[in-house]
Amino acid sequence: MTFANIAIIGLGLQGGSIGLAVREFLPESRTRGYDLSAQHRARAAERRLVDEVCTTAAEAVRDADLVIFCVPPGVMGIAAEQVRAGLPANALVSDVGSSKQAVAKALGDALPEHVVIPAHPVAGTENSGPDAGFAHLFRNRWCIVTPPAKVDMVKLSGLVSFWEALGANVEIMTAEHHDLVLAVTSHLPHLIAYTIVGTASDLEDVTQSEVIKYSAGGFRDFTRIAASDPTMWRDVFLSNKEAVLTMLQRFTEDLTALQRAIRIGDGDQLFDHFARTRAIRRSIIEEGQDDARPDFGRGDHEGR
């Protein structure tokens, strides 16, 4: 199936990029969009992120056969309730959230009569808002689709085809497995980045100007990650807390082992650990999810 009318709720990086990508790669589809911020709505209209920027969420979903929620996980249910009265009965409901079990429950509770198939395009930058979106955000990035056990296969196939048309590689898995995988590949790295940058800013014997002036490549990379949208990441950690805490415990144990190796001078353990992790970096490059350039292949845009 194809989607003729697509509603995008939330016109920041993800929502704006979807709108621009639809215009470029699915020109026969029409898009309507809504954002809670009047300022964001005005800027979205200026950039033509969607064909029509609406003043209410209910207006945006009118006649929609696909609705994509691009809002922080913590307000997913509230956003869904705002469109419930005007949502066409046959519309497929999806999202772009980074935690899937909590989002699936929030959308399912708010829209019990509709087909809900959550999705997560693993793509983004540290920038947010309507100025951050660009049409090629999803090119050669993974989009993980997490359908419920009983799902409308026609609608599932349509959603997969939609993301493939925007340039994404699609993987299907359970919401539970998604949350565990993303806890270690995305959520924990962000938590570590926020912690390291916060620690540096709190040091009493190193000034903030020195932290900024003498930042080596590794620290600069952490600051890029730590510049991500604080509202979204607060909600991600709270909505996926069980998986994050599980991975955080494992990380703490591994960090303690490395701390001991440094203390006792066990160079062999350190070397073996660093050699093993270096191979992971090479695998990421081989998969086409980054490249070996000195700027880590980011340029102006980078997948997360």
Secondary structure, DSSP 8 states (H G I E B T S, - for coil): ---SEEEEE--SHHHHHHHHHHHHH-TTSEEEEE-S-HHHHHHHHHHT-SSEE-SSHHHHTTT-SEEEE-S-GGGHHHHHHHHGGG--TT-EEEE--S--HHHHHHHHHH-TTSEE--EEE----S--STTS--TTTTTT-EEEE---SS--HHHHHHHHHHHHHTT-EEEE--HHHHHHHHIIIIIHHHHHHHHHHHHHHH-SSS-HHHHHHT--HHHHHHHHHHTS-HHHHHHHHHHTHHHHHHHHHHHHHHHHHHHHHHHHT-HHHHHHHHHHHHHHHHHHHHTTSS--STTTT-TT----
